[in-house]
Amino acid sequence: MKNKLKKVILPLSLIVVLSLGSTNVFASTDSNIIPSYIETNTDFNIPYLMEPGSILTFDENLKPIVLKGGFVNTNTNLYIKDKSLEDYLVKPSSDLTDSEREQLELENEMAKEMYFNILNDNYERVNDKHNIYPGMVIVYDENTGELNNFYYVDKNEESGYSIREPIENSQLNIISPKGDKTWSWGKNNTLEYRTNSDSFLGTGRATYYTGTYGNRDNKLVDGDVATQKDYDYSKKGDQAITIRNLENDNVGTYYQADVGSLPDAIIDIWGLDNLQKLAGKSDVTSIPNVRYYHKRFSDQDRP
């Protein structure tokens, strides 16, 4: 017999944004509640793949409820060794300036080192187990069904939700890597810190998010991004971030203005229009293969 789950009401503004125009994300029928074999699992593992456009939430007892879409019977490979070296590198074009070419060579060198660290298991696997909160909302990609974002209840946001995990239950620490360091999470996301250039390079998916304020009460604007809250945390973001779409070589300059869980992404771009501009497409809600680079922010401890 199914457990009785309490209906969870989300702000209309958030529903409209997350459902991308869908008008029926709530239902009170049993068909909209997850199957019993998952419902009875007290150690719920958040799926990395669901039906395209799926939305999950949790009641006050942390029982998951499907608001839209549904589960799929597949296992997602969470290892990134199927990537080739070419997936990490960028070929320099003939019109680059000397400084641009030098910067690209530095990033390619870091990306190459990252690739071999992954190949040789010289990295730390992180961020695979996530905290669950009442009212938390999980959003899946409209096209691929891949895990896009976590939204947490946030009374300071107009929608009532933000990508920032509740501070009182989170371990938001500025990571101070001792020497070169490589982290990996999700399916294809890798972040590297390198001491000789005092900089970070990340490769993986780019997702988008909505919200009004960043992690220092700053008003979010075009060009803002969120970095991973545990491994590239900052409340200053005082270095420009270069993000390159490795699928089409579109590149742009962005600024760190927020932090989030980024459960299966390397970078989170504020605003769907801004993500689609980098993608070069108007029908996507994530980009599968991007690379970002920035010098260490001033409030990130020097190793």
Helices and strands as residue ranges (DSSP letters): H 12-19, G 30-32, H 36-39, E 55-58, E 64-68, G 85-87, H 98-119, E 124-125, E 137-140, E 147-153, E 161-162, G 167-169, E 181-185, E 189-194, E 199-209, E 224-228, E 240-245, E 251-260, E 267-270, H 272-279, E 286-295
